[in-house]
Amino acid sequence: MQTVEWDIDVAFQEDTDRTEATVTLALADGSQLRAHGTAKRNPDDPARPRIGEEIAAARALADMVHQLMDRAATEIEDITHEPAHLSV
């Protein structure tokens, strides 16, 4: 069995009411995918930056899931010349 590694980086930009996460996935073939997620703090809630980071990162990772599934479907369709039906 061959081991393949992918590297993932999560970066945040924050202010008092908003957190944005950018997830960068470096694939073994040298290509990269980038996904984004945002969290907004309700003005009635106390400031808890880690919670905003968790929500923004989760949303960015969900975006990454869809990008990976779309990429795989496209590659399958290129090989089979048939529609690919993938689900998460």
PyMOL Python script that loads the backbone (N, CA, C, O; Angstrom):
from pymol import cmd

cmd.read_pdbstr("""\
ATOM      1  N   MET A   1       0.842  -1.165   0.000  1.00  0.00           N
ATOM      2  CA  MET A   1       0.000   0.000   0.000  1.00  0.00           C
ATOM      3  C   MET A   1       0.897   1.242   0.000  1.00  0.00           C
ATOM      4  O   MET A   1       1.873   1.310   0.748  1.00  0.00           O
ATOM      5  N   GLN A   2       0.566   2.200  -0.826  1.00  0.00           N
ATOM      6  CA  GLN A   2       1.315   3.449  -0.941  1.00  0.00           C
ATOM      7  C   GLN A   2       0.702   4.522  -0.050  1.00  0.00           C
ATOM      8  O   GLN A   2      -0.520   4.647   0.034  1.00  0.00           O
ATOM      9  N   THR A   3       1.557   5.292   0.611  1.00  0.00           N
ATOM     10  CA  THR A   3       1.092   6.400   1.429  1.00  0.00           C
ATOM     11  C   THR A   3       1.130   7.680   0.608  1.00  0.00           C
ATOM     12  O   THR A   3       2.141   8.002  -0.017  1.00  0.00           O
ATOM     13  N   VAL A   4       0.021   8.405   0.618  1.00  0.00           N
ATOM     14  CA  VAL A   4      -0.076   9.704  -0.047  1.00  0.00           C
ATOM     15  C   VAL A   4      -0.469  10.719   1.017  1.00  0.00           C
ATOM     16  O   VAL A   4      -1.358  10.462   1.829  1.00  0.00           O
ATOM     17  N   GLU A   5       0.189  11.862   1.011  1.00  0.00           N
ATOM     18  CA  GLU A   5      -0.125  12.881   2.005  1.00  0.00           C
ATOM     19  C   GLU A   5      -0.619  14.148   1.336  1.00  0.00           C
ATOM     20  O   GLU A   5      -0.121  14.557   0.287  1.00  0.00           O
ATOM     21  N   TRP A   6      -1.607  14.756   1.964  1.00  0.00           N
ATOM     22  CA  TRP A   6      -2.095  16.074   1.578  1.00  0.00           C
ATOM     23  C   TRP A   6      -1.859  16.996   2.767  1.00  0.00           C
ATOM     24  O   TRP A   6      -1.985  16.583   3.920  1.00  0.00           O
ATOM     25  N   ASP A   7      -1.520  18.228   2.483  1.00  0.00           N
ATOM     26  CA  ASP A   7      -1.331  19.217   3.537  1.00  0.00           C
ATOM     27  C   ASP A   7      -2.489  20.198   3.515  1.00  0.00           C
ATOM     28  O   ASP A   7      -2.933  20.640   2.455  1.00  0.00           O
ATOM     29  N   ILE A   8      -2.968  20.529   4.703  1.00  0.00           N
ATOM     30  CA  ILE A   8      -4.072  21.472   4.810  1.00  0.00           C
ATOM     31  C   ILE A   8      -3.663  22.601   5.758  1.00  0.00           C
ATOM     32  O   ILE A   8      -3.048  22.367   6.798  1.00  0.00           O
ATOM     33  N   ASP A   9      -4.014  23.813   5.381  1.00  0.00           N
ATOM     34  CA  ASP A   9      -3.708  24.989   6.181  1.00  0.00           C
ATOM     35  C   ASP A   9      -5.006  25.747   6.403  1.00  0.00           C
ATOM     36  O   ASP A   9      -5.798  25.922   5.478  1.00  0.00           O
ATOM     37  N   VAL A  10      -5.218  26.193   7.629  1.00  0.00           N
ATOM     38  CA  VAL A  10      -6.394  26.999   7.957  1.00  0.00           C
ATOM     39  C   VAL A  10      -5.897  28.332   8.497  1.00  0.00           C
ATOM     40  O   VAL A  10      -5.140  28.375   9.467  1.00  0.00           O
ATOM     41  N   ALA A  11      -6.327  29.422   7.862  1.00  0.00           N
ATOM     42  CA  ALA A  11      -5.946  30.768   8.300  1.00  0.00           C
ATOM     43  C   ALA A  11      -7.206  31.569   8.589  1.00  0.00           C
ATOM     44  O   ALA A  11      -8.235  31.405   7.934  1.00  0.00           O
ATOM     45  N   PHE A  12      -7.097  32.444   9.592  1.00  0.00           N
ATOM     46  CA  PHE A  12      -8.249  33.232  10.018  1.00  0.00           C
ATOM     47  C   PHE A  12      -7.950  34.723   9.916  1.00  0.00           C
ATOM     48  O   PHE A  12      -6.822  35.169  10.126  1.00  0.00           O
ATOM     49  N   GLN A  13      -8.990  35.473   9.591  1.00  0.00           N
ATOM     50  CA  GLN A  13      -8.982  36.928   9.705  1.00  0.00           C
ATOM     51  C   GLN A  13     -10.188  37.277  10.553  1.00  0.00           C
ATOM     52  O   GLN A  13     -11.305  36.835  10.284  1.00  0.00           O
ATOM     53  N   GLU A  14      -9.943  38.090  11.596  1.00  0.00           N
ATOM     54  CA  GLU A  14     -11.012  38.360  12.550  1.00  0.00           C
ATOM     55  C   GLU A  14     -11.093  39.841  12.883  1.00  0.00           C
ATOM     56  O   GLU A  14     -10.092  40.557  12.871  1.00  0.00           O
ATOM     57  N   ASP A  15     -12.307  40.281  13.179  1.00  0.00           N
ATOM     58  CA  ASP A  15     -12.520  41.551  13.867  1.00  0.00           C
ATOM     59  C   ASP A  15     -13.493  41.250  15.008  1.00  0.00           C
ATOM     60  O   ASP A  15     -13.723  40.079  15.311  1.00  0.00           O
ATOM     61  N   THR A  16     -14.049  42.229  15.623  1.00  0.00           N
ATOM     62  CA  THR A  16     -14.877  41.978  16.811  1.00  0.00           C
ATOM     63  C   THR A  16     -16.173  41.231  16.515  1.00  0.00           C
ATOM     64  O   THR A  16     -16.714  40.568  17.400  1.00  0.00           O
ATOM     65  N   ASP A  17     -16.677  41.327  15.294  1.00  0.00           N
ATOM     66  CA  ASP A  17     -17.976  40.735  14.983  1.00  0.00           C
ATOM     67  C   ASP A  17     -17.955  39.681  13.879  1.00  0.00           C
ATOM     68  O   ASP A  17     -18.986  39.067  13.603  1.00  0.00           O
ATOM     69  N   ARG A  18     -16.819  39.460  13.250  1.00  0.00           N
ATOM     70  CA  ARG A  18     -16.783  38.589  12.081  1.00  0.00           C
ATOM     71  C   ARG A  18     -15.471  37.810  12.054  1.00  0.00           C
ATOM     72  O   ARG A  18     -14.410  38.351  12.365  1.00  0.00           O
ATOM     73  N   THR A  19     -15.554  36.548  11.681  1.00  0.00           N
ATOM     74  CA  THR A  19     -14.381  35.698  11.498  1.00  0.00           C
ATOM     75  C   THR A  19     -14.468  35.060  10.126  1.00  0.00           C
ATOM     76  O   THR A  19     -15.500  34.505   9.750  1.00  0.00           O
ATOM     77  N   GLU A  20     -13.384  35.143   9.390  1.00  0.00           N
ATOM     78  CA  GLU A  20     -13.308  34.499   8.077  1.00  0.00           C
ATOM     79  C   GLU A  20     -12.191  33.462   8.119  1.00  0.00           C
ATOM     80  O   GLU A  20     -11.095  33.732   8.611  1.00  0.00           O
ATOM     81  N   ALA A  21     -12.482  32.283   7.600  1.00  0.00           N
ATOM     82  CA  ALA A  21     -11.498  31.210   7.529  1.00  0.00           C
ATOM     83  C   ALA A  21     -11.211  30.902   6.069  1.00  0.00           C
ATOM     84  O   ALA A  21     -12.118  30.868   5.237  1.00  0.00           O
ATOM     85  N   THR A  22      -9.944  30.681   5.772  1.00  0.00           N
ATOM     86  CA  THR A  22      -9.522  30.211   4.459  1.00  0.00           C
ATOM     87  C   THR A  22      -8.797  28.893   4.657  1.00  0.00           C
ATOM     88  O   THR A  22      -7.827  28.817   5.410  1.00  0.00           O
ATOM     89  N   VAL A  23      -9.265  27.867   3.986  1.00  0.00           N
ATOM     90  CA  VAL A  23      -8.648  26.554   4.043  1.00  0.00           C
ATOM     91  C   VAL A  23      -7.955  26.318   2.705  1.00  0.00           C
ATOM     92  O   VAL A  23      -8.565  26.437   1.643  1.00  0.00           O
ATOM     93  N   THR A  24      -6.677  25.984   2.779  1.00  0.00           N
ATOM     94  CA  THR A  24      -5.916  25.666   1.581  1.00  0.00           C
ATOM     95  C   THR A  24      -5.481  24.206   1.668  1.00  0.00           C
ATOM     96  O   THR A  24      -4.853  23.793   2.642  1.00  0.00           O
ATOM     97  N   LEU A  25      -5.815  23.444   0.657  1.00  0.00           N
ATOM     98  CA  LEU A  25      -5.468  22.030   0.589  1.00  0.00           C
ATOM     99  C   LEU A  25      -4.441  21.849  -0.520  1.00  0.00           C
ATOM    100  O   LEU A  25      -4.718  22.135  -1.685  1.00  0.00           O
ATOM    101  N   ALA A  26      -3.261  21.376  -0.156  1.00  0.00           N
ATOM    102  CA  ALA A  26      -2.199  21.097  -1.129  1.00  0.00           C
ATOM    103  C   ALA A  26      -2.214  19.600  -1.414  1.00  0.00           C
ATOM    104  O   ALA A  26      -1.918  18.785  -0.540  1.00  0.00           O
ATOM    105  N   LEU A  27      -2.561  19.253  -2.643  1.00  0.00           N
ATOM    106  CA  LEU A  27      -2.661  17.855  -3.040  1.00  0.00           C
ATOM    107  C   LEU A  27      -1.293  17.319  -3.454  1.00  0.00           C
ATOM    108  O   LEU A  27      -0.382  18.087  -3.762  1.00  0.00           O
ATOM    109  N   ALA A  28      -1.164  16.012  -3.457  1.00  0.00           N
ATOM    110  CA  ALA A  28       0.110  15.369  -3.756  1.00  0.00           C
ATOM    111  C   ALA A  28       0.613  15.681  -5.166  1.00  0.00           C
ATOM    112  O   ALA A  28       1.818  15.633  -5.412  1.00  0.00           O
ATOM    113  N   ASP A  29      -0.290  15.999  -6.091  1.00  0.00           N
ATOM    114  CA  ASP A  29       0.126  16.302  -7.466  1.00  0.00           C
ATOM    115  C   ASP A  29       0.592  17.742  -7.630  1.00  0.00           C
ATOM    116  O   ASP A  29       0.919  18.162  -8.740  1.00  0.00           O
ATOM    117  N   GLY A  30       0.626  18.504  -6.539  1.00  0.00           N
ATOM    118  CA  GLY A  30       1.073  19.892  -6.582  1.00  0.00           C
ATOM    119  C   GLY A  30      -0.045  20.899  -6.766  1.00  0.00           C
ATOM    120  O   GLY A  30       0.191  22.103  -6.658  1.00  0.00           O
ATOM    121  N   SER A  31      -1.247  20.443  -7.039  1.00  0.00           N
ATOM    122  CA  SER A  31      -2.365  21.373  -7.195  1.00  0.00           C
ATOM    123  C   SER A  31      -2.906  21.761  -5.816  1.00  0.00           C
ATOM    124  O   SER A  31      -2.644  21.093  -4.816  1.00  0.00           O
ATOM    125  N   GLN A  32      -3.659  22.848  -5.792  1.00  0.00           N
ATOM    126  CA  GLN A  32      -4.234  23.338  -4.543  1.00  0.00           C
ATOM    127  C   GLN A  32      -5.707  23.657  -4.737  1.00  0.00           C
ATOM    128  O   GLN A  32      -6.147  24.045  -5.819  1.00  0.00           O
ATOM    129  N   LEU A  33      -6.448  23.482  -3.662  1.00  0.00           N
ATOM    130  CA  LEU A  33      -7.827  23.938  -3.601  1.00  0.00           C
ATOM    131  C   LEU A  33      -7.915  24.916  -2.443  1.00  0.00           C
ATOM    132  O   LEU A  33      -7.233  24.757  -1.431  1.00  0.00           O
ATOM    133  N   ARG A  34      -8.755  25.926  -2.597  1.00  0.00           N
ATOM    134  CA  ARG A  34      -8.938  26.925  -1.544  1.00  0.00           C
ATOM    135  C   ARG A  34     -10.432  27.081  -1.283  1.00  0.00           C
ATOM    136  O   ARG A  34     -11.230  27.188  -2.213  1.00  0.00           O
ATOM    137  N   ALA A  35     -10.794  27.091  -0.005  1.00  0.00           N
ATOM    138  CA  ALA A  35     -12.197  27.211   0.391  1.00  0.00           C
ATOM    139  C   ALA A  35     -12.323  28.274   1.481  1.00  0.00           C
ATOM    140  O   ALA A  35     -11.363  28.586   2.185  1.00  0.00           O
ATOM    141  N   HIS A  36     -13.537  28.821   1.599  1.00  0.00           N
ATOM    142  CA  HIS A  36     -13.761  29.930   2.530  1.00  0.00           C
ATOM    143  C   HIS A  36     -15.011  29.679   3.372  1.00  0.00           C
ATOM    144  O   HIS A  36     -15.960  29.024   2.940  1.00  0.00           O
ATOM    145  N   GLY A  37     -14.976  30.216   4.575  1.00  0.00           N
ATOM    146  CA  GLY A  37     -16.121  30.160   5.472  1.00  0.00           C
ATOM    147  C   GLY A  37     -16.139  31.393   6.352  1.00  0.00           C
ATOM    148  O   GLY A  37     -15.093  31.974   6.641  1.00  0.00           O
ATOM    149  N   THR A  38     -17.321  31.790   6.777  1.00  0.00           N
ATOM    150  CA  THR A  38     -17.487  33.004   7.584  1.00  0.00           C
ATOM    151  C   THR A  38     -18.398  32.727   8.769  1.00  0.00           C
ATOM    152  O   THR A  38     -19.339  31.937   8.682  1.00  0.00           O
ATOM    153  N   ALA A  39     -18.099  33.392   9.873  1.00  0.00           N
ATOM    154  CA  ALA A  39     -18.974  33.379  11.050  1.00  0.00           C
ATOM    155  C   ALA A  39     -19.179  34.816  11.489  1.00  0.00           C
ATOM    156  O   ALA A  39     -18.237  35.607  11.518  1.00  0.00           O
ATOM    157  N   LYS A  40     -20.420  35.151  11.831  1.00  0.00           N
ATOM    158  CA  LYS A  40     -20.740  36.491  12.331  1.00  0.00           C
ATOM    159  C   LYS A  40     -21.296  36.353  13.740  1.00  0.00           C
ATOM    160  O   LYS A  40     -22.171  35.526  13.997  1.00  0.00           O
ATOM    161  N   ARG A  41     -20.779  37.172  14.648  1.00  0.00           N
ATOM    162  CA  ARG A  41     -21.232  37.142  16.034  1.00  0.00           C
ATOM    163  C   ARG A  41     -22.525  37.933  16.173  1.00  0.00           C
ATOM    164  O   ARG A  41     -22.649  39.054  15.680  1.00  0.00           O
ATOM    165  N   ASN A  42     -23.469  37.326  16.847  1.00  0.00           N
ATOM    166  CA  ASN A  42     -24.695  38.039  17.199  1.00  0.00           C
ATOM    167  C   ASN A  42     -24.315  39.130  18.199  1.00  0.00           C
ATOM    168  O   ASN A  42     -23.619  38.838  19.170  1.00  0.00           O
ATOM    169  N   PRO A  43     -24.747  40.372  17.996  1.00  0.00           N
ATOM    170  CA  PRO A  43     -24.377  41.457  18.913  1.00  0.00           C
ATOM    171  C   PRO A  43     -24.771  41.198  20.373  1.00  0.00           C
ATOM    172  O   PRO A  43     -24.173  41.776  21.282  1.00  0.00           O
ATOM    173  N   ASP A  44     -25.757  40.347  20.605  1.00  0.00           N
ATOM    174  CA  ASP A  44     -26.178  40.024  21.964  1.00  0.00           C
ATOM    175  C   ASP A  44     -25.281  38.980  22.640  1.00  0.00           C
ATOM    176  O   ASP A  44     -25.358  38.790  23.854  1.00  0.00           O
ATOM    177  N   ASP A  45     -24.425  38.300  21.851  1.00  0.00           N
ATOM    178  CA  ASP A  45     -23.556  37.252  22.397  1.00  0.00           C
ATOM    179  C   ASP A  45     -22.227  37.839  22.856  1.00  0.00           C
ATOM    180  O   ASP A  45     -21.758  38.832  22.300  1.00  0.00           O
ATOM    181  N   PRO A  46     -21.619  37.227  23.872  1.00  0.00           N
ATOM    182  CA  PRO A  46     -20.295  37.687  24.304  1.00  0.00           C
ATOM    183  C   PRO A  46     -19.250  37.336  23.243  1.00  0.00           C
ATOM    184  O   PRO A  46     -19.432  36.398  22.467  1.00  0.00           O
ATOM    185  N   ALA A  47     -18.168  38.091  23.222  1.00  0.00           N
ATOM    186  CA  ALA A  47     -17.089  37.837  22.264  1.00  0.00           C
ATOM    187  C   ALA A  47     -16.329  36.585  22.699  1.00  0.00           C
ATOM    188  O   ALA A  47     -15.741  36.547  23.779  1.00  0.00           O
ATOM    189  N   ARG A  48     -16.349  35.571  21.851  1.00  0.00           N
ATOM    190  CA  ARG A  48     -15.621  34.326  22.077  1.00  0.00           C
ATOM    191  C   ARG A  48     -14.957  33.957  20.746  1.00  0.00           C
ATOM    192  O   ARG A  48     -15.518  33.187  19.967  1.00  0.00           O
ATOM    193  N   PRO A  49     -13.773  34.499  20.487  1.00  0.00           N
ATOM    194  CA  PRO A  49     -13.137  34.302  19.184  1.00  0.00           C
ATOM    195  C   PRO A  49     -13.004  32.843  18.762  1.00  0.00           C
ATOM    196  O   PRO A  49     -13.173  32.530  17.583  1.00  0.00           O
ATOM    197  N   ARG A  50     -12.702  31.935  19.708  1.00  0.00           N
ATOM    198  CA  ARG A  50     -12.523  30.541  19.312  1.00  0.00           C
ATOM    199  C   ARG A  50     -13.793  29.952  18.712  1.00  0.00           C
ATOM    200  O   ARG A  50     -13.722  29.154  17.777  1.00  0.00           O
ATOM    201  N   ILE A  51     -14.944  30.331  19.233  1.00  0.00           N
ATOM    202  CA  ILE A  51     -16.205  29.815  18.694  1.00  0.00           C
ATOM    203  C   ILE A  51     -16.384  30.294  17.258  1.00  0.00           C
ATOM    204  O   ILE A  51     -16.786  29.514  16.394  1.00  0.00           O
ATOM    205  N   GLY A  52     -16.092  31.561  16.993  1.00  0.00           N
ATOM    206  CA  GLY A  52     -16.164  32.062  15.623  1.00  0.00           C
ATOM    207  C   GLY A  52     -15.201  31.340  14.700  1.00  0.00           C
ATOM    208  O   GLY A  52     -15.532  31.060  13.548  1.00  0.00           O
ATOM    209  N   GLU A  53     -14.001  31.033  15.205  1.00  0.00           N
ATOM    210  CA  GLU A  53     -13.024  30.292  14.399  1.00  0.00           C
ATOM    211  C   GLU A  53     -13.543  28.896  14.075  1.00  0.00           C
ATOM    212  O   GLU A  53     -13.410  28.423  12.946  1.00  0.00           O
ATOM    213  N   GLU A  54     -14.131  28.244  15.063  1.00  0.00           N
ATOM    214  CA  GLU A  54     -14.655  26.894  14.833  1.00  0.00           C
ATOM    215  C   GLU A  54     -15.768  26.894  13.790  1.00  0.00           C
ATOM    216  O   GLU A  54     -15.800  26.033  12.910  1.00  0.00           O
ATOM    217  N   ILE A  55     -16.674  27.852  13.887  1.00  0.00           N
ATOM    218  CA  ILE A  55     -17.790  27.925  12.935  1.00  0.00           C
ATOM    219  C   ILE A  55     -17.273  28.267  11.537  1.00  0.00           C
ATOM    220  O   ILE A  55     -17.658  27.629  10.558  1.00  0.00           O
ATOM    221  N   ALA A  56     -16.405  29.271  11.447  1.00  0.00           N
ATOM    222  CA  ALA A  56     -15.865  29.669  10.138  1.00  0.00           C
ATOM    223  C   ALA A  56     -15.068  28.532   9.516  1.00  0.00           C
ATOM    224  O   ALA A  56     -15.180  28.285   8.316  1.00  0.00           O
ATOM    225  N   ALA A  57     -14.257  27.831  10.322  1.00  0.00           N
ATOM    226  CA  ALA A  57     -13.461  26.704   9.803  1.00  0.00           C
ATOM    227  C   ALA A  57     -14.373  25.576   9.340  1.00  0.00           C
ATOM    228  O   ALA A  57     -14.139  24.983   8.287  1.00  0.00           O
ATOM    229  N   ALA A  58     -15.415  25.275  10.118  1.00  0.00           N
ATOM    230  CA  ALA A  58     -16.352  24.218   9.717  1.00  0.00           C
ATOM    231  C   ALA A  58     -17.012  24.552   8.384  1.00  0.00           C
ATOM    232  O   ALA A  58     -17.179  23.681   7.531  1.00  0.00           O
ATOM    233  N   ARG A  59     -17.383  25.805   8.212  1.00  0.00           N
ATOM    234  CA  ARG A  59     -18.023  26.210   6.953  1.00  0.00           C
ATOM    235  C   ARG A  59     -17.033  26.156   5.792  1.00  0.00           C
ATOM    236  O   ARG A  59     -17.405  25.786   4.678  1.00  0.00           O
ATOM    237  N   ALA A  60     -15.788  26.517   6.041  1.00  0.00           N
ATOM    238  CA  ALA A  60     -14.768  26.437   4.994  1.00  0.00           C
ATOM    239  C   ALA A  60     -14.495  24.976   4.634  1.00  0.00           C
ATOM    240  O   ALA A  60     -14.339  24.646   3.458  1.00  0.00           O
ATOM    241  N   LEU A  61     -14.436  24.112   5.628  1.00  0.00           N
ATOM    242  CA  LEU A  61     -14.206  22.693   5.361  1.00  0.00           C
ATOM    243  C   LEU A  61     -15.386  22.072   4.616  1.00  0.00           C
ATOM    244  O   LEU A  61     -15.189  21.203   3.767  1.00  0.00           O
ATOM    245  N   ALA A  62     -16.605  22.507   4.922  1.00  0.00           N
ATOM    246  CA  ALA A  62     -17.772  22.030   4.174  1.00  0.00           C
ATOM    247  C   ALA A  62     -17.672  22.452   2.712  1.00  0.00           C
ATOM    248  O   ALA A  62     -17.995  21.676   1.813  1.00  0.00           O
ATOM    249  N   ASP A  63     -17.225  23.686   2.481  1.00  0.00           N
ATOM    250  CA  ASP A  63     -16.993  24.159   1.114  1.00  0.00           C
ATOM    251  C   ASP A  63     -15.947  23.279   0.428  1.00  0.00           C
ATOM    252  O   ASP A  63     -16.092  22.929  -0.743  1.00  0.00           O
ATOM    253  N   MET A  64     -14.883  22.921   1.172  1.00  0.00           N
ATOM    254  CA  MET A  64     -13.827  22.069   0.614  1.00  0.00           C
ATOM    255  C   MET A  64     -14.374  20.694   0.238  1.00  0.00           C
ATOM    256  O   MET A  64     -14.004  20.145  -0.800  1.00  0.00           O
ATOM    257  N   VAL A  65     -15.244  20.140   1.065  1.00  0.00           N
ATOM    258  CA  VAL A  65     -15.864  18.847   0.770  1.00  0.00           C
ATOM    259  C   VAL A  65     -16.553  18.897  -0.593  1.00  0.00           C
ATOM    260  O   VAL A  65     -16.373  18.004  -1.421  1.00  0.00           O
ATOM    261  N   HIS A  66     -17.335  19.937  -0.816  1.00  0.00           N
ATOM    262  CA  HIS A  66     -18.066  20.052  -2.077  1.00  0.00           C
ATOM    263  C   HIS A  66     -17.110  20.229  -3.263  1.00  0.00           C
ATOM    264  O   HIS A  66     -17.338  19.676  -4.339  1.00  0.00           O
ATOM    265  N   GLN A  67     -16.051  20.996  -3.059  1.00  0.00           N
ATOM    266  CA  GLN A  67     -15.068  21.160  -4.130  1.00  0.00           C
ATOM    267  C   GLN A  67     -14.395  19.835  -4.481  1.00  0.00           C
ATOM    268  O   GLN A  67     -14.205  19.528  -5.658  1.00  0.00           O
ATOM    269  N   LEU A  68     -14.035  19.055  -3.471  1.00  0.00           N
ATOM    270  CA  LEU A  68     -13.398  17.763  -3.720  1.00  0.00           C
ATOM    271  C   LEU A  68     -14.348  16.803  -4.422  1.00  0.00           C
ATOM    272  O   LEU A  68     -13.946  16.072  -5.327  1.00  0.00           O
ATOM    273  N   MET A  69     -15.609  16.805  -4.002  1.00  0.00           N
ATOM    274  CA  MET A  69     -16.590  15.929  -4.652  1.00  0.00           C
ATOM    275  C   MET A  69     -16.812  16.340  -6.110  1.00  0.00           C
ATOM    276  O   MET A  69     -16.912  15.480  -6.985  1.00  0.00           O
ATOM    277  N   ASP A  70     -16.890  17.641  -6.373  1.00  0.00           N
ATOM    278  CA  ASP A  70     -17.053  18.122  -7.744  1.00  0.00           C
ATOM    279  C   ASP A  70     -15.847  17.762  -8.596  1.00  0.00           C
ATOM    280  O   ASP A  70     -15.985  17.366  -9.753  1.00  0.00           O
ATOM    281  N   ARG A  71     -14.663  17.902  -8.011  1.00  0.00           N
ATOM    282  CA  ARG A  71     -13.425  17.565  -8.735  1.00  0.00           C
ATOM    283  C   ARG A  71     -13.404  16.074  -9.076  1.00  0.00           C
ATOM    284  O   ARG A  71     -13.084  15.695 -10.203  1.00  0.00           O
ATOM    285  N   ALA A  72     -13.745  15.230  -8.098  1.00  0.00           N
ATOM    286  CA  ALA A  72     -13.763  13.782  -8.342  1.00  0.00           C
ATOM    287  C   ALA A  72     -14.806  13.413  -9.393  1.00  0.00           C
ATOM    288  O   ALA A  72     -14.546  12.583 -10.264  1.00  0.00           O
ATOM    289  N   ALA A  73     -15.981  14.026  -9.313  1.00  0.00           N
ATOM    290  CA  ALA A  73     -17.037  13.737 -10.288  1.00  0.00           C
ATOM    291  C   ALA A  73     -16.585  14.110 -11.697  1.00  0.00           C
ATOM    292  O   ALA A  73     -16.820  13.365 -12.649  1.00  0.00           O
ATOM    293  N   THR A  74     -15.945  15.252 -11.823  1.00  0.00           N
ATOM    294  CA  THR A  74     -15.453  15.679 -13.135  1.00  0.00           C
ATOM    295  C   THR A  74     -14.428  14.694 -13.686  1.00  0.00           C
ATOM    296  O   THR A  74     -14.451  14.355 -14.869  1.00  0.00           O
ATOM    297  N   GLU A  75     -13.530  14.239 -12.815  1.00  0.00           N
ATOM    298  CA  GLU A  75     -12.503  13.283 -13.263  1.00  0.00           C
ATOM    299  C   GLU A  75     -13.136  11.949 -13.668  1.00  0.00           C
ATOM    300  O   GLU A  75     -12.724  11.346 -14.659  1.00  0.00           O
ATOM    301  N   ILE A  76     -14.127  11.486 -12.914  1.00  0.00           N
ATOM    302  CA  ILE A  76     -14.832  10.250 -13.268  1.00  0.00           C
ATOM    303  C   ILE A  76     -15.534  10.411 -14.613  1.00  0.00           C
ATOM    304  O   ILE A  76     -15.453   9.531 -15.469  1.00  0.00           O
ATOM    305  N   GLU A  77     -16.223  11.539 -14.796  1.00  0.00           N
ATOM    306  CA  GLU A  77     -16.943  11.778 -16.047  1.00  0.00           C
ATOM    307  C   GLU A  77     -15.995  11.878 -17.234  1.00  0.00           C
ATOM    308  O   GLU A  77     -16.339  11.451 -18.336  1.00  0.00           O
ATOM    309  N   ASP A  78     -14.796  12.439 -17.023  1.00  0.00           N
ATOM    310  CA  ASP A  78     -13.800  12.516 -18.097  1.00  0.00           C
ATOM    311  C   ASP A  78     -13.353  11.127 -18.541  1.00  0.00           C
ATOM    312  O   ASP A  78     -13.042  10.916 -19.713  1.00  0.00           O
ATOM    313  N   ILE A  79     -13.321  10.184 -17.609  1.00  0.00           N
ATOM    314  CA  ILE A  79     -12.881   8.823 -17.923  1.00  0.00           C
ATOM    315  C   ILE A  79     -14.017   7.997 -18.505  1.00  0.00           C
ATOM    316  O   ILE A  79     -13.833   7.300 -19.503  1.00  0.00           O
ATOM    317  N   THR A  80     -15.198   8.072 -17.882  1.00  0.00           N
ATOM    318  CA  THR A  80     -16.303   7.200 -18.263  1.00  0.00           C
ATOM    319  C   THR A  80     -17.205   7.783 -19.351  1.00  0.00           C
ATOM    320  O   THR A  80     -17.923   7.051 -20.032  1.00  0.00           O
ATOM    321  N   HIS A  81     -17.159   9.092 -19.503  1.00  0.00           N
ATOM    322  CA  HIS A  81     -18.060   9.807 -20.436  1.00  0.00           C
ATOM    323  C   HIS A  81     -19.528   9.592 -20.049  1.00  0.00           C
ATOM    324  O   HIS A  81     -20.425   9.636 -20.892  1.00  0.00           O
ATOM    325  N   GLU A  82     -19.742   9.361 -18.769  1.00  0.00           N
ATOM    326  CA  GLU A  82     -21.078   9.207 -18.199  1.00  0.00           C
ATOM    327  C   GLU A  82     -21.207  10.137 -17.002  1.00  0.00           C
ATOM    328  O   GLU A  82     -20.204  10.442 -16.356  1.00  0.00           O
ATOM    329  N   PRO A  83     -22.419  10.596 -16.690  1.00  0.00           N
ATOM    330  CA  PRO A  83     -22.600  11.430 -15.500  1.00  0.00           C
ATOM    331  C   PRO A  83     -22.220  10.659 -14.232  1.00  0.00           C
ATOM    332  O   PRO A  83     -22.579   9.493 -14.069  1.00  0.00           O
ATOM    333  N   ALA A  84     -21.497  11.323 -13.352  1.00  0.00           N
ATOM    334  CA  ALA A  84     -21.144  10.726 -12.066  1.00  0.00           C
ATOM    335  C   ALA A  84     -22.116  11.225 -11.016  1.00  0.00           C
ATOM    336  O   ALA A  84     -22.458  12.408 -10.981  1.00  0.00           O
ATOM    337  N   HIS A  85     -22.556  10.324 -10.167  1.00  0.00           N
ATOM    338  CA  HIS A  85     -23.495  10.677  -9.101  1.00  0.00           C
ATOM    339  C   HIS A  85     -22.833  10.356  -7.767  1.00  0.00           C
ATOM    340  O   HIS A  85     -22.891   9.223  -7.288  1.00  0.00           O
ATOM    341  N   LEU A  86     -22.209  11.357  -7.180  1.00  0.00           N
ATOM    342  CA  LEU A  86     -21.527  11.180  -5.907  1.00  0.00           C
ATOM    343  C   LEU A  86     -22.309  11.897  -4.811  1.00  0.00           C
ATOM    344  O   LEU A  86     -22.963  12.913  -5.051  1.00  0.00           O
ATOM    345  N   SER A  87     -22.227  11.350  -3.618  1.00  0.00           N
ATOM    346  CA  SER A  87     -22.868  12.012  -2.486  1.00  0.00           C
ATOM    347  C   SER A  87     -21.906  12.000  -1.303  1.00  0.00           C
ATOM    348  O   SER A  87     -20.970  11.202  -1.238  1.00  0.00           O
ATOM    349  N   VAL A  88     -22.167  12.902  -0.382  1.00  0.00           N
ATOM    350  CA  VAL A  88     -21.335  13.005   0.815  1.00  0.00           C
ATOM    351  C   VAL A  88     -21.898  12.120   1.888  1.00  0.00           C
ATOM    352  O   VAL A  88     -21.347  12.056   2.987  1.00  0.00           O
TER     353      VAL A  88
END
""", "prot")
cmd.dss("prot")
cmd.show_as("cartoon", "prot")
cmd.util.cbc("prot")
cmd.orient("prot")
